[in-house]
């Protein structure tokens, strides 16, 4: 199983989510909500609802879980020779990739053929044509 970050900050059971991902031996990278809830950063750029979620989650998550969040791997993470995980983009975990143009920047160059993105919480597929 793979997780592109933001384990917590979106529901009433953050510890249970983290325990389940551990149980499933999920390969996980850090998301911006994980970074903020862990205390590594503050939600200065979050909207009001997201800030409220941070406050609630911080109040309901033990220090041990916050420490685990702080220790999550920062993407990009190469998971195979041809695939990687990123939260926002290959350059910045806070950068949104929502359009083909956004994706082009992340698909060019010598990177892996397959990149799994998180952050937007919206399913989508971006491709680039390879000429032989």
C-alpha positions as CSV (number, residue, x, y, z in Angstrom):
1,X,0.0,0.0,0.0
2,X,1.1,3.6,-0.7
3,X,0.2,6.8,0.9
4,X,1.1,10.3,-0.5
5,X,0.6,12.1,2.9
6,X,-2.0,13.9,4.9
7,X,-2.7,11.0,7.1
8,X,-4.3,13.3,9.7
9,X,-6.3,16.4,9.8
10,X,-9.4,15.2,7.9
11,X,-11.3,13.0,10.3
12,X,-12.2,12.0,13.8
13,X,-9.8,9.1,14.2
14,X,-6.2,10.2,13.5
15,X,-4.5,7.7,15.8
16,X,-6.5,4.8,14.3
17,X,-5.6,5.9,10.8
18,X,-1.9,5.9,11.6
19,X,-2.2,2.5,13.4
20,X,-4.0,1.0,10.3
21,X,-1.3,2.3,7.9
22,X,1.4,0.8,10.2
23,X,-0.5,-2.5,10.3
24,X,-0.8,-2.5,6.5
25,X,3.0,-1.7,6.3
26,X,2.1,1.2,4.1
27,X,4.9,3.1,2.3
28,X,4.0,6.7,3.4
29,X,5.5,10.1,2.9
30,X,4.7,13.3,4.8
31,X,2.0,15.7,3.8
32,X,1.6,19.3,4.7
33,X,-1.1,18.5,7.3
34,X,1.2,15.9,8.9
35,X,4.0,18.5,9.0
36,X,1.8,21.1,10.6
37,X,0.0,18.8,13.1
38,X,3.3,17.4,14.2
39,X,4.4,20.9,15.3
40,X,7.1,21.3,12.6
41,X,5.2,24.2,11.1
42,X,2.2,26.4,11.8
43,X,-1.0,26.6,9.7
44,X,-0.4,30.2,8.6
45,X,-1.5,29.4,5.0
46,X,-4.4,27.2,5.9
47,X,-8.0,28.3,5.5
48,X,-10.2,28.6,8.6
49,X,-11.6,25.1,8.5
50,X,-8.2,23.5,8.0
51,X,-6.8,25.5,10.9
52,X,-9.6,24.3,13.1
53,X,-8.9,20.8,12.0
54,X,-5.3,21.2,13.0
55,X,-6.2,22.5,16.4
56,X,-8.6,19.7,17.0
57,X,-6.2,17.0,15.8
58,X,-3.3,18.4,17.9
59,X,-5.6,18.4,21.0
60,X,-6.6,14.8,20.3
61,X,-3.4,13.2,19.2
62,X,-0.7,12.1,21.7
63,X,2.8,13.3,21.6
64,X,4.0,9.9,20.4
65,X,1.8,10.1,17.3
66,X,2.9,13.7,16.7
67,X,6.5,12.5,16.8
68,X,5.7,9.8,14.3
69,X,4.2,12.4,12.0
70,X,7.3,14.6,12.4
71,X,9.5,11.6,11.4
72,X,7.7,10.7,8.2
73,X,9.8,10.6,5.1
74,X,9.7,13.8,3.0
75,X,9.0,13.2,-0.6
76,X,9.9,12.7,-3.3
77,X,10.5,9.0,-2.4
78,X,11.7,6.6,-5.1
79,X,9.7,3.4,-4.5
80,X,11.1,1.6,-7.6
81,X,13.4,2.5,-10.4
82,X,10.4,3.8,-12.4
83,X,8.1,5.1,-9.7
84,X,8.0,7.7,-6.9
85,X,5.7,9.2,-4.3
86,X,5.3,13.0,-3.9
87,X,2.9,14.9,-1.8
88,X,2.5,18.2,-3.6
89,X,5.0,18.1,-6.4
90,X,8.4,16.7,-7.1
91,X,9.8,20.2,-6.1
92,X,7.7,21.2,-3.1
93,X,5.3,19.3,-0.9
94,X,3.0,22.4,-0.7
95,X,2.7,22.9,-4.5
96,X,-0.6,21.8,-6.1
97,X,-0.6,19.8,-9.3
98,X,-4.1,20.1,-10.7
99,X,-3.7,20.8,-14.4
100,X,-1.8,19.2,-17.3
101,X,0.5,22.3,-17.3
102,X,1.3,21.8,-13.6
103,X,2.0,18.2,-14.3
104,X,4.3,18.8,-17.2
105,X,6.9,20.5,-15.0
106,X,6.9,17.3,-12.8
107,X,7.0,14.8,-15.7
108,X,9.8,16.3,-17.7
109,X,13.5,15.4,-17.2
110,X,15.1,12.3,-15.9
111,X,12.6,11.4,-13.2
112,X,10.7,8.1,-12.9
113,X,8.1,7.2,-15.4
114,X,5.3,7.1,-12.8
115,X,4.7,9.7,-10.1
116,X,2.0,9.3,-7.4
117,X,0.8,12.8,-6.2
118,X,-1.2,13.7,-3.1
119,X,-2.1,17.1,-1.7
120,X,-5.1,17.9,-4.0
121,X,-7.2,15.0,-2.7
122,X,-8.6,14.8,-6.2
123,X,-8.2,11.8,-8.4
124,X,-6.6,12.4,-11.8
125,X,-4.1,11.1,-14.3
126,X,-1.6,13.1,-16.3
127,X,0.5,11.6,-19.1
128,X,3.3,12.6,-21.4
129,X,3.9,11.1,-24.8
130,X,7.2,9.4,-25.3
131,X,8.7,9.4,-28.8
132,X,10.8,6.4,-29.8
